[in-house]
Amino acid sequence: MFAEQETRPMDIPISPPGTSEGSVYEDSTPPTTPASSPFFGASRGDELVSSSFPASPATSTLNSDQRVHDIPSVAALWRPSTGLVHNICVVGAGYVGGPTAAVLALHNPSIAVEVVDRDPHRIRRWKSPHLPVHEPGLGNVVRIARDGADFATSSASVAAIIGDAKRKPNLFFTCDSAGGISRADMVFLAVNTPTKTFGVGAGRATDMTAVDEAVREIALHAKPGAVIVEKSTVPCGTAQRIRQMFATLRPEIPVEVLSNPEFLSEGSAIDNLISPDRVLIGSSGTPAGRRAANMLASLYSTWVPTSRILEINSWSSELSKLVANAMLAQRISSINSISAICEKTGAEVDQVAKAVGMDTRIGPQFLKAGLGFGGSCFRKDIASLTYLAESLGLEDVAQYWNQVNVMNATQRNRFARKVIDRFDGNLRDRKIALLGFAFKKDTGDTRESLAADVVRLLMEERPTEIAIYDPYCQEEDILRELEVVLADHPNKDNVVKVLADPYLACSQAHAVLVMTDCDQFRNVPPQPRGRSLLTYQPSVARVDPEVYDSLAEVMMTPLKPEEETWTFNGISYRLAPQEACAADCASCRSISCRPATAEPLEWARIAYNLKEPKWVLDGRCFLDAREMEKLGIQLDTVGRQPGGSQSRRSSSIGI
């Protein structure tokens, strides 16, 4: 069974799956149980790895842990994945499914990874230079796994192992869900799980519509022995729910369901995937469940140290995801509640956060005051946790966690109120500019954007114009998000404008609201940050990677096609040229009219064209007040008292 795996993984041909773009509901007859079914053969992933890992002059003197983790550049190319998993299908090509599939494919070159999605537009973008998800480093990971690459390494030890072999494509995107699912030994479920807007639990419970539809599709086409892996954030008991659905829809086949929640932070998702704090794998705890968990662990162990892979029961795994997000959100709401006190006294919230964060029992993470948390995770996960507590009769627990969301909404309302009060409750004949719309820097995700709620509140005062600029968000995504929050405003199309030029957006504005802490918006150089785990190297002779503080800065450097080289874990790849887009490509037009986002804003230029009195409201606490004052700009910041003088601060508390 394992003899044919004695060749190096890059020499194993991977035939692209069928490319049919037909309906996702095509009928398909499930195949009979293959010889490589996960429930036939060896029972432990580590035994499979050792049996299929041939000795070589470069690795024979190392123990197994050194082979995998001390020289990851070799391990990522040389060590084949477990023989039980030949094909993976990821259902859902969104913010979780796409990056997860790309990193799995990058680290497991002998496994074919298919990503299926109903949306043909999204699939076309994954196949193009214009990915539907913006994440630093994602583009190169996708290109290596999707298009293949030549090795351009100069390391003699690595060259001795890989020779002249090429990295073959093993990441595929398709709308043919029937084909992708039927070929898969392991199916990852990465579909959207929003909060219910109707019926029982509306506003709190998780809407499982997409999950249930995907499970029915998987049950229809999955081959016997396929393992189902939950990546979506789901309520406690979802693994059991899936098992029951399979028992109803396909009672004749065995199925194991694993919970493997993602812990990705948008804007740093690739780094999170490359070096996770932990990988949770929840199983049923039965012998078959443990075997399935070992299969999944063997995929991750090609790059994640085994000490970070935690195998627990599926109930604990599902709840851990909700609790982790709830506790992180709790810290944000806690510091934002303190920011309200700071604005009424002489305290400054960033100083308080620094002092508190130096306590090793607390730490500095997630103590950044601002507009609060947005996006598709924190709010809905807290709501789900609240609903779970209510369902269990734990009303006091539900009220405790619900207050975290209440505080978050209050912070947004206070921010919008600052703008309205600034103009004595009258925004007529006023233009308001918003810098940033995504819920977080370094991402183009507009879902549950904080800016959308602020726009909704400002629109109630009938401003003349609200101009929005974001370096990463697509205009269509911004307008789609605003369509929901501005449904009742008849003149919204004439008032709200999305512009590709930040200077045009701010020109003649009565107020500029900074909504994201994008490095482009800073008025002082950013502090040096830790080096990313990924290194992008356009040309060894032309660029010294040590001069870059982060991957994001390098990603913004324009490259000539013939110079595109990417270095990862000590291996240099020559990226395959990408096919040119059609002449009418909307994404290309959008990029061509957008100024270079790597250059910091010229605040002097913005100040020159602002209406008097020039006013900026910093919602992310990262602009330098003294620098703004030099430009004649009045800066208000969340968590600081307006004006900034000690005398004014003292008088506010009666000193």
NORBEL-V746657 format. One record per helix or strand of 2 or more residues. SS is the DSSP state (H for helix, E for strand). FROM is the first residue (numbers start at 1). LEN is the number of residues. If there is no record, write none. Layout:
SS:FROM:LEN / SS:FROM:LEN
This chain:
H:3:3 / H:9:3 / H:45:7 / H:64:7 / H:72:7 / E:87:5 / H:97:11 / E:112:5 / H:120:8 / H:138:10 / E:149:3 / H:156:7 / E:166:2 / E:171:4 / H:177:7 / E:186:4 / H:209:13 / E:227:4 / H:238:12 / E:256:4 / H:269:6 / E:279:5 / H:287:14 / H:306:3 / E:309:5 / H:314:31 / H:349:9 / H:378:14 / H:395:28 / E:431:5 / H:450:10 / E:465:5 / H:475:11 / H:492:4 / E:496:3 / H:502:5 / E:511:4 / H:519:3 / E:535:2 / H:545:3 / H:551:5 / H:561:3 / E:565:4 / E:571:5 / H:586:7 / H:603:6 / E:615:4 / H:625:6 / E:634:4 / H:646:7
